[in-house]
Amino acid sequence: MRTRFILIETSHAGNVGAAARAMKVMGFDDLVLVNPRWSNVLRKEETIQRASGANDVLAKARVVSTLDEALEGVTHLCATAMTPRDFGPPTRSPRAHFEQLDISEGCIGFLFGSERFGMKNEDVYRCHVALSIPTAPYFGSLNLGAAIQVIAYEWRQALGGFGVQPATSEPQAADAQQVAGMLTHWEQALTEIGFLDPAAPKKLMPRLNQLFNRAGVQQEEIHILRGVAKAMIEAARDKR
C-alpha cells in the first residue's frame, strides 16, 4: 500500500524538515505540503537543517495550493485530530486502526493540520478515520514532528516493520581447546599463589571447567582470564 504524508498550512519551516526526517527513518518519501506559509519552504535553511540528511525526501516533496491536489490517488484518508468533535469519522488509535485495515492495495494518506489551529472540520469530515495518539490524559500536546514520527512508526510496524540492526558484532564463543588452555594457565597461577595444592587438587579444576562451561565464555574473555592468570603468577614470583 502506497503512503503519503500531507501537511496543511504548515507555519514553521523546521517542522517540514522534521517531517522529512521522521518519514525517511521509517522508509517513506511521499510528502505533500498544502499552502505552507512559505512557498520556498523546501529550500529554506531551517528546513534543510532539521531534515538531518533527509534531503531526498525534501527534493521529492511537492507544494500544492489545495487539499484536492494533495489527495489525488489517495484511497484511504486518515485525519490526525486530538480535538473532540460532535460529528465526523470514528476516532481510533493508530495501532487499533491499522490492525483492521486492508493494506494490500491502494494509497493511504495521513493529514496533519497547522501547528496553531490543527485540522479544519471540513477536512476531517473527508477522512475515513481520525487517528488519536494515546497520551497521558493530563498532557496530550505533541509537536508536529513528534506526531508524524509516531504515526510513521506505527504504520511501518503494520506493514511488517524493519529488523533491528545490531550495534555490535556477534560475540565469538571460545571453543573447548581455548577453555582447556585457559584452565591450564589458571591451574599454574593458583598453584603459584598457594591456592591449589598439586598434591591434593581434589576437584577444583573440574569444577572451574564446569563453571566456565555454564558461563559460555567468549574468546575475548579467555584473553582477559589468561591476562589475570599471568598477573597472578608474576605477582607471586615477585614476592619470593
Legacy VTK file of the C-alpha trace (Angstrom):
# vtk DataFile Version 3.0
C-alpha trace
ASCII
DATASET POLYDATA
POINTS 240 float
0.000 0.000 0.000
1.436 3.356 -1.036
1.825 6.012 1.671
1.549 9.791 1.590
2.017 12.353 4.341
0.131 15.619 3.811
0.847 18.768 5.825
-1.770 21.510 5.662
-0.758 25.177 6.014
2.446 24.425 7.934
3.769 27.620 9.516
7.242 26.563 10.774
9.933 25.604 8.277
11.685 23.438 10.848
8.634 21.216 11.125
8.793 20.440 7.420
12.385 19.293 7.856
11.455 17.290 10.940
8.637 15.644 8.995
11.025 14.623 6.223
13.407 13.130 8.765
10.628 11.241 10.571
9.390 9.829 7.281
12.775 8.755 5.969
13.785 6.764 9.038
10.587 4.750 8.573
11.132 4.314 4.832
8.557 6.787 3.470
9.219 9.553 0.962
5.912 10.920 -0.388
5.412 14.323 1.254
2.924 16.933 0.069
2.587 20.437 1.538
-0.717 22.232 1.130
-0.441 26.017 1.079
2.511 26.323 3.506
3.416 29.684 4.993
6.435 29.987 2.680
6.246 28.864 -0.935
10.008 28.165 -0.865
9.866 26.275 2.447
11.548 23.200 0.961
14.665 25.260 0.230
14.845 27.212 3.479
17.966 26.674 5.588
15.993 25.749 8.704
14.088 23.091 6.783
17.265 21.517 5.436
18.971 21.561 8.830
16.044 19.919 10.618
15.813 17.266 7.894
19.212 15.968 9.109
20.085 14.260 5.854
16.597 13.506 4.540
17.257 15.848 1.613
15.976 13.284 -0.881
12.545 13.434 0.766
12.590 17.231 0.518
13.689 17.050 -3.118
10.770 14.775 -3.963
8.200 16.708 -1.893
5.513 18.754 -3.617
3.881 22.056 -2.736
0.267 22.432 -3.846
-2.400 25.080 -3.359
-5.374 22.924 -2.406
-6.091 19.755 -0.468
-7.821 18.295 -3.517
-4.496 18.322 -5.379
-2.737 16.606 -2.474
-5.361 13.843 -2.303
-5.035 12.702 -5.898
-4.751 8.904 -5.873
-5.395 8.560 -2.127
-7.917 5.800 -1.372
-7.881 5.808 2.428
-7.580 9.087 4.303
-6.613 9.467 7.963
-7.025 12.678 9.921
-4.785 13.315 12.908
-7.027 15.222 15.283
-6.931 15.470 19.077
-9.884 17.829 19.486
-13.251 16.050 20.086
-15.967 16.808 17.528
-19.735 16.333 17.587
-19.677 14.804 14.141
-17.154 13.090 11.942
-15.300 9.840 11.294
-14.619 7.364 14.122
-11.676 8.097 16.399
-9.160 5.297 16.864
-5.582 4.859 17.974
-3.193 4.309 15.057
-2.372 0.736 16.070
-6.008 -0.303 16.532
-6.996 1.155 13.167
-4.079 -0.323 11.246
-4.785 -3.794 12.633
-8.180 -3.847 10.890
-7.103 -2.134 7.691
-6.613 -3.953 4.390
-3.079 -2.948 3.419
-2.827 -4.986 0.245
-3.555 -2.185 -2.237
-4.373 1.495 -2.711
-2.792 4.571 -1.160
-3.139 5.757 2.420
-2.882 9.433 3.233
-2.108 10.958 6.633
-3.384 14.506 7.107
-1.765 16.898 9.578
-3.193 20.340 10.276
-1.383 23.576 11.011
0.617 23.942 14.207
-1.610 26.704 15.592
-5.100 25.593 14.633
-4.939 21.890 13.855
-7.307 20.474 11.268
-10.398 22.206 9.980
-13.708 20.402 10.433
-14.367 20.227 6.724
-11.013 18.492 6.203
-11.664 15.984 8.983
-15.083 15.164 7.504
-13.402 13.967 4.326
-11.451 11.308 6.211
-12.240 7.667 6.896
-10.864 7.855 10.456
-9.483 10.348 12.959
-6.277 8.951 14.430
-5.570 9.925 18.017
-2.229 9.055 19.615
-2.830 7.734 23.159
-1.126 10.093 25.606
-1.271 10.981 29.288
-4.800 12.309 29.936
-3.447 15.436 31.621
-0.979 16.365 28.850
-1.502 15.339 25.248
0.495 18.017 23.440
2.776 16.665 20.706
4.653 18.859 18.256
4.148 18.154 14.556
7.418 16.311 14.022
6.820 14.041 17.005
3.285 13.216 15.904
4.460 12.341 12.398
7.188 10.114 13.845
4.691 8.161 15.956
2.263 7.703 13.075
5.074 6.735 10.681
6.429 4.189 13.161
3.049 2.588 13.831
2.288 2.407 10.122
5.677 0.889 9.319
5.092 -1.746 12.009
1.698 -2.533 10.477
3.434 -3.039 7.129
5.862 -5.523 8.654
8.479 -3.267 10.200
12.246 -3.328 9.875
14.642 -5.727 11.557
16.766 -4.449 14.424
20.263 -3.605 13.247
22.906 -4.968 15.679
25.061 -2.245 17.213
27.942 -4.635 17.887
29.389 -7.675 16.152
28.227 -11.107 17.224
30.468 -12.406 20.064
32.569 -15.479 19.277
32.262 -18.310 21.777
35.501 -19.893 22.975
35.991 -23.490 21.879
36.924 -26.390 24.151
40.626 -26.129 23.287
40.735 -22.451 24.258
38.940 -23.140 27.542
41.295 -26.022 28.306
44.342 -23.860 27.608
42.999 -21.096 29.855
42.330 -23.613 32.676
45.884 -24.937 32.414
47.106 -21.362 32.775
44.851 -20.829 35.799
45.976 -24.094 37.375
49.530 -22.816 37.192
48.530 -19.417 38.625
46.507 -20.920 41.501
49.448 -23.146 42.352
51.830 -20.170 42.339
49.709 -18.201 44.821
49.229 -21.245 47.064
45.504 -21.666 46.491
45.884 -25.042 44.755
47.935 -27.896 46.181
49.100 -30.038 43.245
49.481 -32.982 45.607
45.813 -32.780 46.617
43.940 -30.866 43.904
40.634 -32.555 44.707
38.037 -31.431 42.132
38.942 -27.744 41.914
39.915 -27.650 38.233
36.998 -29.830 37.017
34.603 -27.586 38.955
36.152 -24.500 37.380
35.808 -26.207 33.996
32.098 -26.728 34.637
31.725 -23.131 35.824
33.214 -21.728 32.606
31.140 -24.124 30.505
27.951 -22.819 32.110
29.103 -19.236 31.632
29.574 -19.727 27.883
32.915 -17.910 27.851
33.724 -15.821 24.791
37.081 -15.604 23.070
37.810 -12.085 24.302
37.023 -13.197 27.848
39.547 -16.044 27.507
42.202 -13.419 26.777
41.180 -11.459 29.875
41.264 -14.553 32.105
44.672 -15.514 30.772
45.865 -11.986 31.499
44.632 -12.321 35.094
46.450 -15.649 35.441
49.646 -14.153 34.079
49.449 -11.241 36.544
48.859 -13.660 39.442
51.948 -15.681 38.503
54.155 -12.589 38.151
52.938 -11.121 41.469
53.578 -14.402 43.289
57.099 -14.718 41.890
57.952 -11.091 42.701
57.288 -11.769 46.383
59.830 -14.581 46.546
LINES 1 241
240 0 1 2 3 4 5 6 7 8 9 10 11 12 13 14 15 16 17 18 19 20 21 22 23 24 25 26 27 28 29 30 31 32 33 34 35 36 37 38 39 40 41 42 43 44 45 46 47 48 49 50 51 52 53 54 55 56 57 58 59 60 61 62 63 64 65 66 67 68 69 70 71 72 73 74 75 76 77 78 79 80 81 82 83 84 85 86 87 88 89 90 91 92 93 94 95 96 97 98 99 100 101 102 103 104 105 106 107 108 109 110 111 112 113 114 115 116 117 118 119 120 121 122 123 124 125 126 127 128 129 130 131 132 133 134 135 136 137 138 139 140 141 142 143 144 145 146 147 148 149 150 151 152 153 154 155 156 157 158 159 160 161 162 163 164 165 166 167 168 169 170 171 172 173 174 175 176 177 178 179 180 181 182 183 184 185 186 187 188 189 190 191 192 193 194 195 196 197 198 199 200 201 202 203 204 205 206 207 208 209 210 211 212 213 214 215 216 217 218 219 220 221 222 223 224 225 226 227 228 229 230 231 232 233 234 235 236 237 238 239
